[in-house]
């Protein structure tokens, strides 16, 4: 017996479930076996490498001296509390700078994408800003802005402190990098989206706000997370101006004890924050790939 489809055409009835091919099931079983094989090989190779490191490194003649200089448990235990307290300053700087950088970077990206001839000076200034700032190392900007502005203002208030202008230097530099990420996302939106918005009577500002930006921001979330991970580490560069954060405190303790273990303590604290952010960035990138490939789980 035949059936009619939605267009009125004749179609053969579907075979019983027991007679349908099980190719999809075989494919799933094959993929499961491949995943298990990959996990097994990865686990075995990791075990071999870690075992070689654990067995061979302590056999080196210089290992004892390195262990005493970098991995002294007594120094680690005693220096951890003061360095952890100083690390809270790094966290606060990051929490203040990160949202400011995102907002300023988006504004600069929009300024670089203006198309009105009247606003060409804005576009030119945004272009010169991003090119100039990205052409100078971050550490050099921190020196220039930190020491330069403190010497220019010559004030004892917070706005004349090295901590404030070190944060400003990070905002200035990272906003240029983040603006290019936003601009790449904006330009990745197909021109037909803007044309469709204009055909509905939306202005350029309304098209950017309601059509372009939502798509662009969703696409650039993973690379933005990578920039935030870099920012979280570069916050330590403010110590070059004098504020006592984790790296500066580790440096002070190292100078007192003539032992490098406090640097390991600071590294552990930064890793404790950077690794979760990195894994979140990887998760967002994988989620975006699945969405773009049409295989996202709904």
Buried (B, 14 or more C-beta within 10 A) or exposed (E): EEEEEEEEEEEEEEEEEEEEEEEEEEEEEEEEEEEEEEEEEEEEEEEEEEEEEEEEEEEEEEEEEEBEBBBBEEBBEBBBEBBBEBBEBBBBBBEEBBEBBBEBBBBBBBBBBBEEEEEEEBBEEBEEBBEEBBEEEBEEBBBBBBBEBBEEBEEEEEEBBBBBBBBBBBBBBBBBBBBBBBBBBBBEBEEEBBEEBBEEEBEBEEBBBEBBBEBBBEBBBBBBBBBBBBBBBBBBBBBBBBBBBBBBBBBBBBEEBEBBBBBBBBBBBBEEBBEEBBEBBEEBBEBBEEEEEEEEEE
